[in-house]
Amino acid sequence: MPELSADRVVLLTPDWTGILDANTTCRYQLRLSREDILSGGISIFDPTDERVEAARAEQRRTGTFEGRLRLQPKEGAPFEASVTVVAVSPAHDADGVAQGLARMTYDSDRQVPPALEQSWSRHPLHHSPDVVALYEADGTLRYISPSVSDVLGWTPEEMTGRVTIDLVHPDDVEPMIDAMLDAVATPGPAVPMVFRVLHRDGGWRHLEVVVRDLSDDPEVGGSTVHFRDITRRVEELDASWFEVLDALEGSSAGIAHVTPEGRVLRVNDRFQEIVGRSDHELLQLDSLSEVLHPDDREAHRTELARQVAGGSPTVADWRCARPDGSIAWVTSTVQRPVRSGLAADLLVLTVEDVTARKEAERAVALLTPREREVLTMLAEGLDNNEIAQRLFVSVHTVKHHVQGVLRKLEVPDRRRAAERVAAMGVVPT
């Protein structure tokens, strides 16, 4: 699927009753989240449009339909669109069964009355340093104030008439869609959102965005968007976020700052050492859960969500899968010490390497009850004769048990066995 594009592409089931996939522009225009699509049973055609059945029949008969139909967003009013639907060569599922598809593209009609554009151009906000934009119900930009040139370097003429979602940073597209869907569905005052948008110079600017959905207003039929450049404020806030991390460089604890979704913002040297990855590798991840053992990932994501919701910090053990194939056990704490004020929470993840302790616990768990007794007495400093007297067994039997302890703990002598268990804080009894 073409993602960061103004193209409107939807994959339909053969009978047009459900959506199998849709590119970003379509999901934005039709107010659909990924969860809506995955849940199935979502139809994007207006059920009152009598043309749909005939169009479906034509596409079945000829393989193609071109014509006008009315599309129904999940939220908001239906809109007319020029639709093209073609049959796609069937794919095969895991059982070898052919699965037919239908590929739909569309262009929606203009939603905003021309007179409204003229009235906005005379509005005092037309000359505001903050950018004011007017979007049609399908997401097409119909008007934007001249200050956009100062903020993003693009002229109003270059931006008008396009779906500007293709200017949003790829990492922010999904959060932006989710946030805008929430804004439409949630009554009350608009909540500012922050996204990175492409400047004409090729750099990214942090914009604070306020959206007001006016798609039900017949005089507007779309949304007004106000945004301002807060890049300097974000960069200054970034610096304060990481002051504590800078002070803790060289600490025995690994520290990472992550977004609520788990995307890494910054890590200290110790964190990189524990997980076996460089900061560059970690910053490229969609989520920090990708470095964990597959069986631990869902629980880790749940813990991040719990912290975002205001839960109390808890200590948990996770397994990190290092690139070399080894497993590092870490004791981890997730905290939410500050709220950024930018519609996102900063989470601080602290980890300590407890691999040696876990390995000692695992080794001790392999010991028989009698071997655990012997290990306890070794830790007390008793020799074989003293152990034999306390256990009422022969010295030969004690030697046999001691050898079993050394083999399972993978240490060369009794002193090292006692030291290893004592250092790890493992209680053998």
Secondary structure, DSSP 4 states (H G I P E B T S, - for coil): ---SSS--EEEE-TTSSSEEEE-HHHHHHTT--HHHHHH-----B-TT-THHHHHHHHHHHHSEEEEEEEE--SSS--EEEEEEEEEEEEEE-TTS-EEEEEEEEEEEPP-S-HHHHHHHHTSGGGG-SSEEEEEETTS-EEEE-TTHHHHHS--HHHHTTS-GGGGB-HHHHHHHHHHHHHHHHS-SSPPPEEEEEE-TTS-EEEEEEEEEEETT-TTT-EEEEEEEE-HHHHHHHHHHHTHHHHHTTT-SSEEEEE-TT--EEEE-HHHHHHHT--HHHHHT-S-GGGGB-HHHHHHHHHHHHHHHTTPPP-EEEEEEE-TTS-EEEEEEEEEEEEE-SSS-EEEEEEEEE-HHHHHHHHHHHTS-HHHHHHHHHHHHT--HHHHHHHHT--HHHHHHHHHHHHHHHT-SSHHHHHHHHHHHT----
